[in-house]
Amino acid sequence: MELSSLGTIADVRAALRNGAGAVDVCAEFLDRIAARDGAIRAFTHLAADRALERAAALDGRGPDAPALPLLGVPVAIKDNICTRGLPTTASSRILAGYVPPYDATVIERLTAAGAVVIGKTNCDEFAMGSTTEHSVRGPSRNPWNPACVPGGSSGGSAAAVAARLAPAALGSDTGGSIRQPAAFCGIVGMKPTYGRVSRYGLLAFASSLDQIGPFGLTVADAAALLQAIAGPDPRDATSAGAAVPAFEEAAAEPARNPTIGVPWSILENGVDAGVGAVFTAAVETLRGLGATIVDVPLPHAEYAVPTYYIVAPAEASSNLARYDGVRYAYRAPLDERDATLDRMYDRTRRHGFGDEVKRRIMLGTYALSAGYYDAYYLKAQQVRTLIRDDYDAAFRRVDAVAMPTTPTTAFRIGERSDDPLQLYMGDVFTAGANLTGLPAISLPCGRDGAGLPVGLQLIGPAFGEETLIRVGAAYEEQAPWWREAPPAAGARGPE
Amino acid sequence: MSDTGFEPVIGLEIHAQLLTDTKIFCGCATRFGAAPNAHVCPVCLGLPGALPVLNRRVVELGIRAALALNCTVQPLSVFARKNYFYPDLPKGYQISQYEHPLATEGAVRYAQDDGDRVVRIIRVHLEEDAGKSLHAAAGDVDRRTHLDFNRSGVPLIEIVSHPDLRSPAEAAGFFTRLRGILTTVGVTDGNMEEGSLRCDANVSIRPAGASALGVKVEVKNLNSFRFLQRAIEFEIHRQTEVVRAGKQVEQETRLWDTAANRTVSMRSKEDAHDYRYFPEPDLPPVEVSEAWVAEVAAALPELPEARKQRLVRDYRIPPAEAAQLADTGALTAYFEAAAAAAGNAKAAANWVMGEVTRRLKADGGGIGAVGVSPEALGRLIRMVDAGTVSGSAAKTVFERMYGTGRGAQEIVEAEGLAQIGDEERLLDVVTRVIADNDDAASRFRNGNEGSLGFLVGQVMRATGGRANPRLVNALLRRSLSDDA
């Protein structure tokens, strides 16, 4: 296999088996980034030297060294996940130059599995957004059309994998931030069950919704990455004790006759025609491979967006309070003569945070204020329970629920930046999985009239990632959309 | 304060540092006195991405405190975030408990000279401490504020009492009891100088006989029993003056200014923080099983009130004195050992509350620092009871024993402090004293009994306190009547 045709984790494994070194693999991806990331802007920081050293160390392991599942696999990391010695800024001015003194649990686990961190990827500031436009580093671009957004907030990670600049990447998903950019970029992205993956070292946006998850070209790759990072962590009190199934094996055993629920009623309005047609075709594909399709009502699904935009900003307003200019990173310059503590806080946060982050801090502060708490935060928590009840009822009848990941495909950069409400509505199909804690996966299921990818989302019962992987693998086997690479992947695709 | 026509109403909020080796949400040490920022990590520094994990030992000590205060331990309690900005609060919020505290509704019962007291407890909850700001003093060249996060994340319990206290002395008395209880059950070292125990008071006044509560003022920074009492006194006086002037007391937070001896306004109700409490999403609710509560209850040591009652019952010591001896477990143990060695509980009690306490107070130490073992004290008491040494000479012997490790017997022999019981030797002194004090002698002969005491004192003085007072008494009476 030519190194220039490397795409998936499976490809990397094959190359290493056939005599290539981890250094060769790493250098190949670094070369691609150097050549092509100028047009995509997926990365905010490259760890080239460090990655090559690490790859060399892996190559230098003796013949008796234990087999590592992700040996020599370059992985791109969203810039809101702590990497010791590498800048971690969440694409915010307020963390300019911040270098964490510790690795997130997921980084420790990737490292232990033999993976090589090659760089940090762009995102919406503190993961707040769905376009990667709200970044102090400027927007990333969609590999299928550089005039379009890659989605967000994990847009850099999704674009990197879609453009074949890394075989795999980590993102974080609070209201759809893995699945939506995966859909926009035509790759696989998964939000695991809340608690499946440790959040230790993830810069918190909304603690009760945040989950780290994998991006890959294939379901099997996403499964391989999830395998490495999943499992209980004594440093995260919300990580679950549940045993970790063999996800990679599940990917090799596609589901044969699953029962899939589709909430047709909520798809009647607000879904682009192009997306609707592709999704309907995908459902037919599922039926064709033996799935039973049933209609499931999700009566409270329409409240997911308003509920989400109470809970997430409320928690964010508290989580982002620590960025105050006192102890680390950015502090606004002050004139000695009028330097007071309040002024320092004010200017640091006014100048250090972008508009979208400030908007959400304001919303969240309001929702938690005395006299409003019951009407907003408490009510939102109650609605969360109702949404979860809908899904629990559905899972008594079906193995997974299917719906489009997003109501539209990727739109143009700048097209919606002045309309936060319209952007928020784009989370309509993804926010539910965060509010309920349920696992969900997005996989490519075709392209619309403009040639932009459409995502098929599968939502599963709690700790049912295995089911999602098996159903996803079955669909992917039938419809291997991942084989079509975007123009930005250069001469390498389609394979 | 019925003389002013107003009744003070006082409730206390007490913060106690729990005696754990490590912090509440991370593995850093809680030791006091280390170099600044020696005991810190990403969690207690609130670094981006760090998460809290609850130290189980904190819950155990919280349960212990709650049980000692007769509270109901809740099967489920919930941590909440208290949001406010301050440089020594690294996350921008304090993890505390709000709507669902660890324990609720208890009471402290104790006897005072003037009657029994019951102070009800509203709640006991767990929380983390903040760091410490070290501000430059006026005139310092370095005008910066330094931050020390060693204390950040140190476990605390907050105890909130009902407004059941009616005077500054009563408040100080209750705080003393509470401290005794908390140190006895080993949840805190109660060291107020190091800040392990801190107290705020909610003070209001109302017309005597009224049942509605007045507007309350929270007074902070009351870090000694004396400050607590004085600040409340000041505040009652201030509020009384405000009301008398026809004005309204304002709801506010005030600070005790130790230098100026007054409370000063810190923030008004309008400036009060909106803490925007909400359940801490990083921590699951705290579950406490009945079995756990039972286990902690079984290991609870004897409480001061129970100890006091035992001293009254077993040693026939009057309640007020027993309360004093029951103040701390160590003091009680010292007394009991001395009483056993002396074979005389009453004398041992007098010694412990008298000479021993006086000496400890002078040296500024607790009973742990006492310079005479209870067994040695017991042997000294036996010598007094046997008439080998007089009561007043015994005090001298005690001073010589203190901190030297020398025994009473040895000191008495070496320094000739044995009681003079020799009638002939004493008679010489008695005769001389009568001769030297004509006036007193004649007054006695004329029926003034009080003059005898003076003469006894003169004899005792002449013998360096070694004369047997009973014998002196008898000899004086005999000599004075003989002469007549």
Interface residues (C-beta under 8 A of the other chain):
Chain A: I81 C82 T88 A90 L95 Y98 P100 P101 Y102 A104 R199 Y200 G201 L202 L203 A204 A206 S207 S208 P234 R235 D236 A237 T238 A314 E315 S317 S318 L320 A321 R322 Y323 D324 V326 R327 Y328 L341 Y345 T365 L368 S369 A370 Y373 Y377
Chain B: P42 L45 G46 L47 P48 G49 A50 L51 P52 V53 L54 R81 N83 F85 P87 P90 K91 G92 Y93 L147 D274 R276 Y277 F278 P281 D282 L283 P284
